[in-house]
Amino acid sequence: MCPTNKPRSASSNLPYSISILVFLLLTLLFVISLVDVTLGPDRSWISFQSSWARRVDLSQSLSGDEIGELERPSSLIGIAEAPLASSLLNNTLEEQQSPKSPAVATGGVIKMYTKLERLEAALAKARSSIREASQNNNMTSIHQDPDYVPQGPIYRNANAFHRSYLEMEKLFKIYVYEEGELPMFHTGPCTSIYSSEGRFIMEMERGNFYRTKDPDEAMVYFLPFSVVTMVQYLYVPGAHEYHAIGRTVADYVDVVSQRHRFWNRSLGADHFMLSCHDWGPHTTSYVPNLFNNSIRVLCNANTTEGFNPSKDVSLPEINLKTGEITGLIGGPSPSKRPILAFFAGRLHGHIRYLLLEQWKEKDQDVQVYDNLPNGVSYESMLKKSRFCLCPSGYEVASPRLVEAIYSECVPVLISDGYVPPLSDVLNWKAFSVTVAVKDIPNLKTILMGISQRQYLRLYRRVKQVQRHFVINGTPKRFDIFHMIIHSIWLRRLNVLIQD
C-alpha cells in the first residue's frame, strides 16, 4: 500500500526531534574542535586535561642562544638577599626546584609563561649548572674553551667560574636606558684615575657586547649616568655639599621609572649603575632603592660606607694618564728587582700617614716617598720592586692595585673595609699579601718572612691574573670589561624578579 499523507501525532515526532538535536550538537562540537586546532594552543581558549591534551613546548620559541629545556624556579629569592660574592662559587647557591615542563595543564587551562618567567627559568638553569660545576674541586676547569681554560689557585673555584662565564656569554643581555643627554649621561672620562667609569660606559654605548635594544629580553638594566661628569658640571668648587648631583640621579631614576615598568617591577634589584668617583656611593643614597637594592659597581668599595659585597661590585681603579692603553703590561724577572717594597704617594688619609711616618725615606729595602726624587720614574720603581704597597687613601680605592699587577709586582693591600675587585671569583690570597693597618711597623719583617719560593709563586700568579685586568681597545674574552660584566651577572643570579 502506498503511504498516506496523514498528519503525524506528537508522539511520532519525538524520535525525529531527538535526531535533529543530536546532529546539531555534533556539528557544534566539530566546529569548536576545528577552531581550536586552527588557532593552536597559543590562541585557543579551551584545552582538555586528558591523556591526549597538547603540551606547549616553550623551548621552540627561544632563540638559538637561549636554553632549550628550561627550569622554572619555585620560590622567590628576596631582593638584595643573595649569598653570592665569594660564596657563590663555593657551593652555597640557593637551591631551586623546577617542574618537568615549562608549561603545564592545570584545572583545564594550559599555563603559558611570560617572557620574564622564561628569563628567570633560564637563570635557574644557569644556577643549577654552576652549582653542579662547583662540586668539582679540581684546580683546572674541565670545560673546553679555544681561548683560555681557567686553572690554578688564583681562582676560588676554576671550574665553577668557567661554567658561569660560559653561561653568561650564552644568556646575558643588558638594556641601556636611552634617557638622559650628553655630557652627564652616556659618556664618561677615559683618562685619569676615573677611566674605568668612562671606558665601561663607552663600551656599553657601542653595544657590541651583551646589549639588547629590547628591554623585555634584558636581564639587567643600566643607568648610564657619569658621577665624574656630574661633579664637573654641577659641583661648585669649595662648597661643602653636593645635593645637585644626588638630586640629578634621583630625577633620572624617577624619569625611567615613569617611562618604563622595569624599575618599579623589581624596586631596582635588576638595575645597575657604575661610578669610579669617591662620591659615587653617596650619590646613590638619594634613591633608597638604588642604594639598598640595585647593583652598584663602585671603585669606592668600602664596607664601612654601605658597600654590600653580596649585591654590589668592586670596580678596579685604573689610572690612564693619557688614555693610552698599550705598553702597560710587563716587567723584569724577579732577579732584576732589587727593592723589597715600594710606595710613592701624597699624604692622603690616616693609613698613608702611618705608613709615611713609619717608613718615609728610612730604609733602602722598604722605599716609601710622598714625592719621588728628581729624575726617578714612578713606573721604573714599580718594576724594580718585588712588592708594591697599596695603602688606602681617604677612600679605599687606589690605582696602585692594578699598577702593581701590570708591573708584575706583588700587591700588598693595606686597608680597612676594602673589598678587592673580582673577589667573587679570584682568590686574592694566592697572588697578593694583606697587611693589617696595625702591622705597618712590622711591614719589613712580614715581607722578609716570605721565602723565595713563596715569592716566586706569588710572582707567577700575578702574571697569570693580568689577563683579567687588561684593557683592550676592543674587549677580548676574560679581560677587565668582561670580568666586570661577569661580576654583574653573578649578582643578577642572586635575585628572582616577578611581575
Helices and strands as residue ranges (DSSP letters): H 10-39, G 58-61, H 85-88, E 105-106, E 109-110, H 115-134, H 158-171, E 174-176, H 195-206, G 215-217, E 220-222, H 227-234, H 243-259, H 262-266, E 271-275, H 280-284, H 288-292, E 295-298, G 303-305, E 313-314, G 334-336, E 339-344, H 350-359, E 366-369, H 378-384, E 385-391, H 400-406, E 410-414, G 428-430, E 433-434, G 437-442, H 443-448, H 452-465, G 466-468, H 480-492
